Amino acid sequence: MKDKKSLIIYFSRADENYSVGFIDKGNTEVVAEYVRDFTNADMFKVEPLVPYAKDYNTCIKEAKERIGNAPIKESLNDISEYEVIYIMSPIYWGTYAPELETAIKDLDFDGKIIRIITTHEGSGLGSVVSDIKRICKKANVLDDAIAIRGSQAYYSKSKIEEWI
């Protein structure tokens, strides 16, 4: 996969995270940067139009309210130049962050290879793989998805390298 033109589409949130406290950089962003280091992939960070609250409990309530309607600051319109798409998100309510679906739902994934990484603190992959397959019907969604505990994000570089 290292020799293929790649793009990382990811959602990540700093501030208070479950089990790690307040952080300056989101766990998924840390892992996304490791993927970039090993693949030279371009990166697209999905950002909510309205930022989430800084405290964790309010944030997860807001995320639940945004399911199905999560506007984002900037859209990605064309992924035609990429062969491999890495989709990455923390687990919110059993799947990816609602903004991630907003970012990918209208993209043309025909013939693309999709690889998935989640960050979590006990939810693993949740239903992310099946949800991505539902949205990206014409893509080859690989079954080698991995889940990284958020509290281990900074220590996951060798795991990411092995996975790549």
C-alpha positions as CSV (number, residue, x, y, z in Angstrom):
1,M,0.0,0.0,0.0
2,K,3.0,2.3,0.6
3,D,3.4,2.9,-3.2
4,K,-0.2,3.9,-3.9
5,K,-1.4,7.4,-3.9
6,S,-3.3,7.7,-0.6
7,L,-5.5,10.0,1.4
8,I,-6.4,10.0,5.1
9,I,-9.9,11.3,5.9
10,Y,-10.2,11.6,9.6
11,F,-12.1,13.2,12.5
12,S,-10.3,13.9,15.7
13,R,-11.1,15.9,18.8
14,A,-8.8,17.4,21.4
15,D,-10.0,18.7,24.8
16,E,-11.3,16.2,27.4
17,N,-11.2,12.6,26.2
18,Y,-12.4,9.6,28.0
19,S,-9.8,8.1,30.2
20,V,-7.0,10.4,29.0
21,G,-8.2,13.7,30.4
22,F,-7.6,17.0,28.6
23,I,-5.3,16.7,25.5
24,D,-4.0,19.3,23.0
25,K,-4.2,16.9,20.0
26,G,-6.9,14.3,19.5
27,N,-6.0,10.7,19.7
28,T,-7.1,9.9,16.1
29,E,-5.0,12.8,14.8
30,V,-1.9,11.3,16.5
31,V,-2.6,8.0,14.8
32,A,-3.4,9.6,11.5
33,E,0.0,11.3,11.6
34,Y,1.7,8.0,12.0
35,V,-0.2,6.6,9.0
36,R,1.0,9.7,7.0
37,D,4.6,9.1,8.2
38,F,4.5,5.6,6.7
39,T,2.5,6.2,3.6
40,N,3.2,9.8,2.6
41,A,-0.6,10.1,2.3
42,D,-2.4,13.5,2.0
43,M,-4.6,14.3,5.0
44,F,-8.1,15.8,5.2
45,K,-9.3,16.6,8.7
46,V,-13.0,16.7,9.1
47,E,-14.1,19.5,11.3
48,P,-17.5,20.2,12.7
49,L,-19.2,23.5,11.7
50,V,-20.0,24.0,15.4
51,P,-17.2,22.9,17.7
52,Y,-18.0,20.3,20.3
53,A,-18.0,21.3,24.0
54,K,-14.6,20.9,25.7
55,D,-15.9,18.6,28.4
56,Y,-16.4,14.9,27.5
57,N,-19.9,14.3,28.8
58,T,-21.4,17.3,27.0
59,C,-19.5,16.4,23.8
60,I,-20.9,12.9,23.7
61,K,-24.4,14.3,24.2
62,E,-23.9,16.7,21.4
63,A,-22.6,13.9,19.1
64,K,-25.7,11.9,19.7
65,E,-27.8,14.9,18.7
66,R,-25.8,15.3,15.5
67,I,-26.3,11.8,14.2
68,G,-27.8,12.2,10.7
69,N,-27.2,16.0,10.7
70,A,-23.6,17.0,11.4
71,P,-22.5,20.0,9.2
72,I,-18.8,20.4,8.6
73,K,-16.6,23.4,8.0
74,E,-15.2,22.2,4.7
75,S,-16.1,19.5,2.2
76,L,-13.9,17.2,0.2
77,N,-15.3,17.0,-3.3
78,D,-12.9,15.0,-5.4
79,I,-10.9,11.9,-4.4
80,S,-10.3,10.6,-8.0
81,E,-6.5,10.9,-7.8
82,Y,-6.3,8.5,-4.8
83,E,-6.1,4.7,-4.9
84,V,-6.2,4.1,-1.1
85,I,-8.4,6.0,1.4
86,Y,-7.7,5.7,5.1
87,I,-10.8,6.5,7.1
88,M,-10.2,7.2,10.7
89,S,-12.4,8.3,13.7
90,P,-13.0,7.9,17.4
91,I,-16.0,5.8,18.3
92,Y,-19.0,7.8,19.2
93,W,-22.2,5.9,20.1
94,G,-20.9,2.7,18.6
95,T,-19.7,4.1,15.2
96,Y,-17.7,6.9,13.7
97,A,-18.2,10.6,14.6
98,P,-21.3,11.9,12.8
99,E,-19.2,14.5,10.9
100,L,-17.3,11.8,9.2
101,E,-20.4,10.5,7.6
102,T,-21.2,14.0,6.4
103,A,-17.7,14.2,4.8
104,I,-17.8,10.8,3.0
105,K,-21.4,10.2,2.1
106,D,-21.4,12.0,-1.3
107,L,-17.9,11.0,-2.5
108,D,-17.3,8.6,-5.4
109,F,-15.4,5.6,-3.9
110,D,-15.8,3.5,-7.0
111,G,-12.7,1.2,-7.2
112,K,-11.0,2.7,-4.2
113,I,-9.4,0.7,-1.5
114,I,-10.5,1.7,2.0
115,R,-8.6,0.9,5.2
116,I,-10.1,1.8,8.6
117,I,-8.7,2.8,12.0
118,T,-10.7,3.7,15.0
119,T,-9.6,5.1,18.4
120,H,-11.6,4.1,21.4
121,E,-11.5,3.2,25.1
122,G,-13.4,-0.1,25.0
123,S,-15.6,0.0,21.9
124,G,-13.1,-1.5,19.5
125,L,-14.2,-1.0,15.9
126,G,-17.9,-0.7,16.9
127,S,-20.0,-0.9,13.7
128,V,-17.6,1.3,11.7
129,V,-16.6,-1.3,9.2
130,S,-20.2,-2.3,8.3
131,D,-21.2,1.4,8.3
132,I,-18.4,2.3,5.9
133,K,-19.3,-0.6,3.6
134,R,-23.0,0.6,3.6
135,I,-22.0,4.1,2.6
136,C,-19.1,3.3,0.2
137,K,-20.7,0.5,-1.8
138,K,-18.4,0.6,-4.8
139,A,-15.2,0.6,-2.7
140,N,-13.1,-2.4,-1.7
141,V,-13.3,-2.0,2.1
142,L,-10.6,-4.1,3.5
143,D,-11.4,-6.3,6.6
144,D,-8.0,-5.6,8.2
145,A,-9.4,-2.6,10.2
146,I,-7.7,-1.9,13.5
147,A,-8.8,-0.3,16.7
148,I,-6.3,1.7,18.9
149,R,-7.1,2.6,22.5
150,G,-7.0,6.4,22.7
151,S,-4.9,6.1,25.9
152,Q,-2.3,4.2,23.7
153,A,-2.4,6.5,20.7
154,Y,1.0,7.9,21.3
155,Y,2.5,4.4,21.8
156,S,0.9,2.9,18.6
157,K,3.5,3.9,16.0
158,S,5.0,0.4,15.7
159,K,1.5,-1.2,15.5
160,I,0.6,1.2,12.7
161,E,3.9,0.5,10.9
162,E,3.2,-3.3,11.1
163,W,-0.4,-2.8,9.9
164,I,0.7,-0.6,6.9
